[in-house]
Amino acid sequence: MHIVEEDLYKVSCRIDRQDMRQHGIILDDLMNRTPLGKMFLKKAAELSKESTDYEWPDCACSMKMDIYNDHVLVVFSERIDDYLYNLKTSVAALSKEQADQMEKMIAFISMADEDEARDMIRRFEENVRGV
């Protein structure tokens, strides 16, 4: 694995085919989130965050996976802008009423300062886990 810090709270992790073989996984494990794939991604996220010299906020987590012929690039982020981007893409799958509520929440988070935005996101994530 090759880890590069892209920005504050954002790292990319390049995983080549040899890394996957060494961990006994295949691409389908990552794409389909099999138990083994989830364990691998969790460990990759931990290693990626540990490669930075600061504490991560542990909220607004997002992950992006790009698949290439010889490797997979996974970007782990706890940046609010990345989190909001992912929420905005999720709006399309919601009913009109849910989409309207989600768009309002996105707007409120967008207008808030960093600490307040993270508080809103934490509450939202706790509510989603509770459902």
Disulfide bonds with the S-S distance in Angstrom:
none
